[in-house]
Amino acid sequence: MATLDELVAGKHLIELDGGLDGNELPQRFLYAFPHALKWLDQTLPALEAELGDGKLSPIEQVDVLFHDFVSDEDFSYYERSHSMLPTNLGVWEMKTTDVRLFGWFPRKATFIIAECDTAFRCKNHNLYPGYRSSVVRRRNILDLDEPKFLTGEYDDVL
């Protein structure tokens, strides 16, 4: 079994800084699988807003989401994140108007992004069950120390 730091050192996960300024310290932590980071780096920048008012592009939406997450902003409302049903699987969805990020909390205040897609595709093609299953599969394969995930409400994971 491995710690998060060991999984980062082995390049199984990548730690994301959330765009904090040099004088800011993270209050929460974000990690992503390499394929999720590839989507964030290569696919996300080319996306255009589909569902929102167009004030922020999808990449700007995700930048704000990541910064707010690591800087301890309030995430206790459904529009930003929520546990996916059934809750005992410990899969969470972080979201913006146009982007969906699926993952889990291995410990309090730490989120691992396992899958990414657009809200439009997730809604129109009913991709939520498949992404939930993919998160569970990736988590089970990852050589992470037990317990691999937290369940519960916002106060239990944040």
Phi, psi and omega in degrees: 000152186230155173275170176300319179299320178292323178292326175291315179300325179275004178064025174277333176224156176238131176277134179256137184273349178073010178072026179291149173289162182302333182265001180261140176253141180291140175259340175225168185230141180239136174229158177218149170291153180305319180292328177290319177297322177300317178298315180296323182278325188253319183273313184306315182299335182272352183284148174248153179299132180244326189246343184266194180275359177081004180293323178239138174288163178304321180293323176293321177300315181291321177302315179295315180301311181297314180299314180296323180295306185290337180267011171074031174289165182291123177242016188273027174229151192302329183293343182254321181195155174195159176284138178273148178276143354286141187292338182293346177281344177069026178263133181239155176241120169262142187211155168240184178303319188249354187229143175238132179237123184248137180185208182206167177256109177283338176205169182301136176067023180224120183242134176251122178273120181254331182215149179223146174194177177275151176298321181302311180294317181299317182286313186286337182245011179048055183274353185303311180300321179294320178291322176301313179296321179296319178299314180298316180297312180297319179296318181295326181284328183295131183279060184264143177305146175280151352287140185285339183207157175258150171240170177123203183260183181307314182296337179281333184250337179248000000 
